[in-house]
Amino acid sequence: MEAGRKLRVYFDTTIPNYLFADDAPDRMEWTWRLWEKCAAGEYEVYVAPVFYREIDRCPMPKRGKMYEELSRIKAHTLEETDDVTRLALAYISSGVLREKDLGDCLHIAQVVVYGCDIILSWNFNHIVNDATKGKIKVVNATSRYNEIRIVSPEEFLMGGR
């Protein structure tokens, strides 16, 4: 990373979701810690159209609360380009995830295509796990993309960058 440049972090939809996860107080606490750092401008935050599509499927009042919190941080929205879609579909055809997990593949592809430094997620089933990370690494190398870092907010804030 270039000196003086802020870390470019990408949020999948689990991040604002866990701001209000009363059933997971530890994850909620870590998410709020991260959120406050982002609200203070410590990182460049990125999201994508799939992020908003998924939030829009949340019921009210939670959806309204998430949008209210999003207004506190400066999040840059990346475009969902043909390259992003192609890479997401390559993840599916290569067995990284299944077709029904296209949204997760789009999140990952956004980070890779746009060169963000890291993707933050609480999705341990599909995104933040060693099996998925290994398969993504192979597809990215085959597709001539760089490796990416995928971590939970807790790991990120504990220094696991």
C-alpha positions as CSV (number, residue, x, y, z in Angstrom):
1,M,0.0,0.0,0.0
2,E,1.2,3.5,-0.9
3,A,2.3,5.7,2.0
4,G,-0.4,8.1,3.1
5,R,-3.1,6.2,1.3
6,K,-6.0,5.0,3.4
7,L,-6.8,1.3,3.4
8,R,-9.6,0.5,0.9
9,V,-12.1,-1.7,2.7
10,Y,-15.1,-3.3,1.1
11,F,-18.2,-4.2,3.2
12,D,-20.5,-7.0,2.3
13,T,-24.1,-6.7,3.6
14,T,-23.3,-8.6,6.8
15,I,-21.5,-5.6,8.1
16,P,-24.4,-3.1,8.5
17,N,-26.6,-6.1,9.3
18,Y,-24.6,-6.9,12.5
19,L,-24.9,-3.4,13.8
20,F,-28.3,-4.5,14.9
21,A,-27.7,-8.2,15.7
22,D,-28.9,-8.4,19.3
23,D,-28.7,-12.2,19.1
24,A,-24.9,-11.9,18.4
25,P,-23.6,-9.3,20.9
26,D,-19.9,-10.0,20.3
27,R,-20.2,-9.5,16.6
28,M,-22.4,-6.5,17.1
29,E,-19.8,-4.9,19.3
30,W,-17.0,-5.5,16.9
31,T,-19.1,-4.2,14.1
32,W,-19.8,-1.0,16.0
33,R,-16.1,-0.5,16.7
34,L,-15.4,-0.8,13.0
35,W,-18.3,1.4,12.1
36,E,-17.1,4.2,14.3
37,K,-13.6,4.1,12.8
38,C,-15.2,4.3,9.3
39,A,-17.4,7.2,10.4
40,A,-14.2,9.0,11.6
41,G,-12.8,8.5,8.1
42,E,-10.0,6.1,9.0
43,Y,-10.6,4.0,6.0
44,E,-12.0,4.3,2.5
45,V,-15.2,2.3,2.5
46,Y,-16.5,0.6,-0.7
47,V,-19.8,-1.2,-1.4
48,A,-21.6,-2.3,-4.6
49,P,-25.0,-2.5,-6.1
50,V,-25.5,-6.0,-4.7
51,F,-25.0,-4.6,-1.2
52,Y,-27.9,-2.2,-1.7
53,R,-30.1,-4.9,-3.3
54,E,-29.6,-7.1,-0.3
55,I,-30.3,-4.3,2.2
56,D,-33.5,-3.5,0.3
57,R,-34.7,-7.0,1.0
58,C,-34.4,-6.5,4.8
59,P,-37.6,-5.7,6.6
60,M,-38.4,-2.4,8.2
61,P,-37.5,-1.0,10.7
62,K,-34.1,-2.7,10.4
63,R,-33.6,-1.6,6.8
64,G,-34.3,2.0,7.8
65,K,-31.7,1.8,10.6
66,M,-29.1,0.4,8.3
67,Y,-29.6,3.2,5.8
68,E,-29.5,5.7,8.6
69,E,-26.1,4.4,9.8
70,L,-24.8,4.3,6.2
71,S,-25.4,8.0,6.0
72,R,-22.8,8.4,8.7
73,I,-20.0,7.0,6.7
74,K,-18.7,7.9,3.3
75,A,-19.1,4.7,1.2
76,H,-18.1,4.7,-2.4
77,T,-20.3,2.6,-4.6
78,L,-18.5,0.5,-7.2
79,E,-20.1,-0.2,-10.6
80,E,-21.2,-3.8,-11.4
81,T,-19.4,-4.1,-14.7
82,D,-19.2,-7.0,-17.2
83,D,-15.8,-7.8,-15.7
84,V,-17.3,-8.1,-12.2
85,T,-20.1,-10.3,-13.5
86,R,-17.7,-12.5,-15.5
87,L,-15.5,-13.1,-12.5
88,A,-18.5,-13.8,-10.3
89,L,-19.7,-16.4,-12.8
90,A,-16.2,-17.9,-13.0
91,Y,-16.3,-18.4,-9.2
92,I,-19.5,-20.4,-9.7
93,S,-18.3,-22.4,-12.7
94,S,-15.1,-23.2,-10.8
95,G,-17.0,-24.5,-7.8
96,V,-16.0,-21.7,-5.4
97,L,-19.7,-21.3,-4.5
98,R,-23.0,-22.4,-5.9
99,E,-25.2,-20.5,-8.4
100,K,-27.6,-19.6,-5.6
101,D,-24.7,-17.8,-3.9
102,L,-24.2,-15.3,-6.9
103,G,-24.6,-12.3,-4.5
104,D,-21.6,-13.5,-2.4
105,C,-19.6,-14.1,-5.6
106,L,-20.5,-10.5,-6.8
107,H,-19.2,-9.1,-3.5
108,I,-15.9,-10.9,-3.9
109,A,-15.6,-10.1,-7.6
110,Q,-16.2,-6.3,-6.8
111,V,-13.2,-6.3,-4.4
112,V,-11.0,-8.2,-6.9
113,V,-11.8,-6.2,-10.0
114,Y,-11.6,-2.8,-8.4
115,G,-8.5,-3.6,-6.4
116,C,-9.8,-2.9,-2.9
117,D,-7.3,-4.0,-0.2
118,I,-9.7,-6.1,1.9
119,I,-13.2,-7.5,2.1
120,L,-14.9,-7.5,5.5
121,S,-17.6,-9.9,6.2
122,W,-19.3,-12.0,8.9
123,N,-20.3,-14.6,6.4
124,F,-18.2,-17.6,7.6
125,N,-20.3,-20.0,5.6
126,H,-19.5,-18.6,2.1
127,I,-16.9,-15.9,2.3
128,V,-14.7,-15.9,5.4
129,N,-13.5,-19.5,5.4
130,D,-10.3,-21.1,4.3
131,A,-11.9,-23.4,1.7
132,T,-13.5,-20.4,-0.1
133,K,-10.3,-18.3,0.2
134,G,-8.2,-21.0,-1.4
135,K,-10.6,-21.5,-4.3
136,I,-10.8,-17.8,-4.9
137,K,-7.0,-17.6,-5.0
138,V,-6.9,-20.2,-7.7
139,V,-9.6,-18.5,-9.9
140,N,-8.1,-15.1,-9.4
141,A,-4.7,-16.4,-10.5
142,T,-6.2,-18.1,-13.5
143,S,-8.1,-15.0,-14.4
144,R,-4.9,-12.8,-13.9
145,Y,-6.3,-11.0,-10.8
146,N,-4.4,-10.2,-7.6
147,E,-5.0,-12.1,-4.4
148,I,-7.4,-10.4,-1.9
149,R,-7.6,-10.4,1.9
150,I,-10.9,-11.7,3.3
151,V,-11.4,-11.3,7.1
152,S,-14.1,-10.6,9.7
153,P,-14.3,-7.2,11.4
154,E,-12.9,-8.8,14.6
155,E,-9.9,-10.2,12.8
156,F,-9.3,-7.0,11.0
157,L,-9.5,-4.8,14.1
158,M,-7.2,-7.2,16.0
159,G,-4.6,-6.6,13.4
160,G,-5.2,-9.5,10.9
161,R,-4.8,-7.4,7.8
